[in-house]
């Protein structure tokens, strides 16, 4: 499946290959910058991090350091490949070209599944919040409203997605920066007595729950970063794909360090990790209450709602573009490749329909079908990341031979850090295999991966036979 690298003009829209240039290029640098900036502040940070703190205690900071380091390496690999060959299918296209159709189909459809499941979970959570404010509309009614709205906005023009994400990101960035400033002032004793290290070393110490808690917290930390890859997909529809994705990836490091690691450090320093409100009300609300900020719960509910809607918008966009790219490469039903006014309308509708079907499954079969779907979606990002590592190892060597001028972004410490990232992912799989719940997740994921890889392998064999007969 290896192909010669095309020397397209660096950064031009025409650099997008694989028949995907029919999509519009309505995203600007400011959109990409805010998508990348806001993309690292997801609902998982505001909501899911509470469960991680409750599981691991103050050691959650180290887990976020480790997970953040892994994500930074993955983003650097994605940046290297996407800056060299921008594509709507991003890592799925690169995997198919370097490893074969099985890898492209597996990484692409697993990512699509993850994003669609995310749409369902985020819509459900957003509907629940809105129902508490406007109770005469049931939660599922709000879910339908949100799904219809974002489906319609994604059907019109890509710039609408960019504008919504721009302002959503602005709200999230403002909120997290304000939280960090207030938290730092609280640590210094401006809002009462300074806590010092009492919450870091007390209540059972820095590692209060031992290895089991670290394992549970690790999975939470990794899940919080899922979805950051969307910026490499969006870059293909920007005005200067290669240049824009390079800028976005280069600034990802300090964002992860400040937003994730910094906020976790603030939380566990200011409040006891075993405070039940950390898991029930959320760590950010608990900290703001501790600092005496008026209406802390309402403020954070608004921010969380924005984060959920932002994630819905981004996931509908990312899933539709991935499905469109897969279909253009013969990896799915052809009708999903229909484009209207530069937008893959059929793929947008299909992603929204699947997401809404998952919402219904969550209502009708919450502990069976929906739980199974979320479990597989949770493992999907690890499958995608492992394929990214293997793809980058091969693509980098080929780029160095055939088109070194396209390496405007280079993976650090190649190939050693790539292999280290791959080993870390295998280590996470091993940690999951040590628990009963983790083994169930892995088993379900393995079935889906085997089916996708098998289908991709059959296509690869058909393509080879067709090439020989031609």
N, C-alpha and C positions, 0 to 999 in steps of 0.2 A: 504493500500500500504506500510505500515511500514515494514522494513526489518531489520534483525539483522546486526549490523555493523561487517564487515569482518576485522579481525585483521591481515592485510597484513604487511609484513616487512616494517617498516617506511622508506619512501623515496625511495623504490625500484621501478623499472619500473613495476614489477609484481603487484604493488598496484592498477594499473588501471584495473577497473572491467568492467562489462557490455559488454563483448565481444570486447572491444576496444583495447586489447593488440596487435592485429595484426598490428596496426599502428607502424611505426618506432619510435625510440627514438633518433633522430638525433640532438636535441637541447642541447647545453651545457649551463653551468652556465653563461658564458659570454654573450651568446645570450639572456637568460632570463633577466639578469641584464640590458642589453641595451634596450630590448623590454619594460621592465617596466619603465626604465628611459625615453626613447624616447616616450613611449606611453602617457605620460602626456604632451607632447609638440605636439599637433595636429594642423591640419590646422585651426581648430576653434579658437585656440589661436591667430594665426597670422592674420587671415582674419576676422572671425566672431566677435572678441572682439571689433572691431571698431564700429559696430552697437550697441553693448551694452553700450559703452561709450557715443555715441551720444544720446542714449535713457535715461540713468540714470545720466550722468555727473560723477563727482568725486566719487559719491556714489557707482559706479561700484566696487570699492575696497571692500566695505562691502558686496556687493552681491557675489563677488568671495570668500570672507571669508566664507560666509554662505554656498554657493554651494560647496566650497572645504571641509568644515567640514562635510557636508552630504556625499560627495564622499569618504572621509577618513573612515567614519563609514561603508559605503557599502563595500569598499575594505577590511576592517578588517573582516567583516562577510564572504566575499568570501574567504579570506585567511584562516579563521578558518575551513570552510567546505572543501576547496580544499586541504589543508594540511592534513586533516584527511582522505579524500577519493578523491585522484586525479582522474580526469575523463576528457575525451575529451569534453564531454557535460557540464562539470562544473556545474554551478548553475541549469541548466535544469534537469540534472540527479538527483541532490539533491532534487529539488522541486518535481519531480515525486515520489521519494522514500518516502518523508516526507508528502506531501500534496495530491498526487494522479496524475494520468495521465493528468488530465485537466491542472494542474499547470505546469507540464513538457512541455506539448505541447504548451501552451500559452507563457511561458517565452522563450522557445527555438525558436519557429517560429517567434515570435515578434522580437527577437534579430537578427535572420537571415534576416528578412525583413529590419531592421534598417541598418545592415551592407551592404546589397546589394544596398539599396538606397544610402548609403554613397559612395559606389564604383562608382555609376553613377554620383553623384554630384562632386566627387573629380576628376574623369576622365574628365568631362566636363570642370572644372576649369583649370586643367593641360593642356588640349588641347588648351584652349584659350590663356594661357601664351605662349605656344610653337608657336602658330600661329603668335603672335606678333613678335617673333624672326625669324621664318622661315615661311614667309607668303605664299610661293608657295604651301605649304601643308595646306589644310583647317583644321579647328579646329577638325572636326569630323574624319579626317584622323589621326590626332595625337591621338585622343581617341581610335581609332581602334588599332593603334600601341601599345599604353600603355596596353590596355586590352589583346591583344595577348601576349605581352611580359610577363606580370605578371601571366597570365593564364598558359603559358608554364613553367615558373619558379616554380610555385606552383605544377605543375604536375610531376616534376622530382623528387624532394626530399625535405623533410622538412628542411634540413640543408640550402637549397638555400633561403628559406624564412627567416631563422635565420640570414644568412650572409647579405642579403639585409637590413634587419631591423637593424642589428648591425651597418652598415655603415651609413644608413639613420639617425639613432638615434645619431650617433657621430656628424654628421653635424648639426643636430638640437640643440643638447646640446651645442656645441661650439658656435653656433649663439646666443642662448639665454643668455649664460653666458657672451659673449662679449657685448651684448646689455645691460645687467644689470650693467656691469662694466662701460661702457661708460655713461649710464644713471646716475649712482651714481656720476661720475665725473662731469657731467653736473649740477646735483643738488647742488654740492659743489662749482660751479662757475668756474670750470677749462675751460669750453668752453664758455666764456663770463660771463655775470652777473648771479648770482644765483637767481633762481625764487622765493625762499622762499615759502610762502604759498599763493601767489597771485592767482595762478590758482585753488587752492583748495577752497578758500573762495570767490573769485571773480566770475564774470560771472553768477550771480544768486545764489551763495553759494554752499555748499556741496551737497544739495538736490535740484538742480535747476528745475527739472521736476516733483517733487512731487511723489505721490503714483503711478500714471499711468506710469511714467518713470521707477520707481523701478520694477513694474510688468513686463514691457517689457524687462528690463535689466536682470531680474532674469532668464527668460526663455533662454536668450542668454548665460548667465553664465553656466547654467546647461547643455545646449547643447554642450558647449565647452569641457565638461568632458566625453561625451559619447564615448564608445569604450575602456575605460581603462580596462574593464573586460577581454579583450583578453589574458592578461598575465596568467590568471587562466586556460584558455583553452590550451594555449601553454605549460604550465607546465607539462601537462600529457604526452607530447612527448619529455620531457627532460630526461637526464640521471638519475636524482634523483628528481622525481616530488614533493614529500612532502617537502623536504629540500629547493628546489629551489623556490617554490611558497611562502614558509614562508619568505625567505630572501627578495624576491621582494616586498611583501606586507608590511613588516616591515619598509622598506625605502621609502614607498610612501608618508608618511606624510610630510617630509621636502621638497620633490620634489614639491609637490603641493604648499606648502607655498612659496618656493623660486621662482619657475617658473611662476606661475599664479598670485598669490597675489603680489609678488615683482614687476613683470613687469607691472601690472596694476597701481601700486602705482607710478612707474617711469613715466609712460605715462601721467597720470593726473596731476602730479606735474610739468612736464616740458612743456606741451603744453595745451592751453585752450581746454576744453572738447567740446566746440561748434565750434572749427575750422573745416570747412567742409572737409578738407583733411583727418581728422581722420577716417571718414566713407568711403570716396571715395578712397584715396590712401592707407589707413591702418594706424593704430596707430604707428607701428614700423617705417615705412618709414617717417612719419611725425616727429617723435622724432629725427631720424638720420639726417633729413634735418635741423631741428632746431639746432642740434649740429654741423652742417657744415661738416658732413661726406661725402666725395666724392662718387658719384655713389650710393647713398643710395637706390634709387628706384630699380636699377638693382640688388644690393646685396640682398635686401629683396625679390625680385621676384624669385631669385635663391633659397633662403631659403624656400619660400612658395611652390615653385615647388617640392622641396625635401620633404616637409611636406605632400603635396598632394599625391605624389607617395608612400611615406611611408604608409599613411593611406590606399591607394588602396591595397597595398600589404598585410597589416595587415587585412583588411576587407575581402579580398578574402580568406585568410587563415582561419580567424575566422568563417566566414559564412559556408565554406565548412566543417569544423570540427563539427560545430553545426548541420548541416544537416545530416552528417554521423552518429553522435550520435543519433539523433532523429530516423533515419531510423532503426538503430540497435535495437531500443526499440519499433519498430512497429508503429512509429508515422509519417510515410511517405512512399512514393513509394520505393519498395525494390531495384530497380536498382541503386538508389543513394548510396547504401552500397558497391558497387564494389570497391575493393582495388587493386592497382597495385604498386608493389615494395614498400609497406608500406605507400602509399599515397592514400587517398580516391578520386580517379581520377574522378569518375562520379559526386561526390558532388562538386568538384572544377569546372568542366565544367558547371554544372547546375547553380552554383552561378555566374559564369562569364556571362553565357547566359542571366540570369535574369538581371544582372547589365547592360549589353549592351542593352537589350530591354528597360530598364528604360532610358538609354541615348537617344535612338530613340524617346521614349515618350516625353522626354524633348524638342526634336527638333520639333516633330509633334504636340504635345498637351501640351505646356509648362504651360498653365494656368489652365488646367483641370486635366488630368490623372497624370502628373508629379507633379503638386502642391499637389494633393491629396496624392500621395505616400510619398512625403517629409513631409507632415503634420503628417501622421500616423507614419512615422519613427521617427519624433521628439518626439512623445509621447511614443514611444516604450520603451525608456530607463527608463522612470518613471514606466511603467508597470512592467518591469523586476526587477527594484529595489524594488518595493513593494512586489513582490513575494519572492525576496531574503530575505527580512526582516522576512516574515512569515515562510519561510523555516528554517532560522537560529534559530528562537525561538524554533522550535520543534526539530531540529537536535541536538542543543546544549544539551538539556535536555536528549536526548536519548544517546548521546555520554558520558555524565557524568555518566549515569547508566551502560552502556554496555562496553565502551572502553575509559575510561578517559585518558589512555596513548596516545591516538591519538590526543589529544588537544595540539599540539605543538604551535599553534597560538590560542590565546583566544580573543574573542570580549571584548573590554573595557566595564566596567560598566554594564554587562549583568544582567538582561534583560532591564534595564532602557534606556540605550542609543539605543538599538534596537528599542524599542517602540518610542523613541524620533525621530529617523530617519524615521520610518513609518509615524508618525504624520506629520513630515515635508513634506514628499512626498504628503500626502493628502492635506496639505496646498498649495502646488504648483498646484495641480489639482483645488483647490478652486480659486486660483488666475487666472488660465486659464479660468475657467467658468465665470469670471466676465467680460470678453471681448467677442465680437462677433466672432473674429477670433479664439480665444481659444475654444469657444464652438463648432465651426466647427471641429477643430482638435479633440476634445474629442468625438464628435459624430461619426466621421469616425473611430477613434480608438476603440470605444466601439463596433461597428459592427464587426470589425476584431477579437477583443478579445472574443466576444460572440461566434463567429463561431469556433475559435480555442478551447476555453474552452468546447464548446458543443461536438466537435469531440473527444476531450480527455476524456470527461466524458463517452461518448458512449463506447470508447475502455476500459475504466476502468470497466464498467458494463460487457462487454463481457469477460474480463479477470476473473472477479469474478465468472461468470457463468461457465466458462471453468474450474476454479479451483474446484468449487463445484462438477461438473460432473465427474472430474477426481478422 
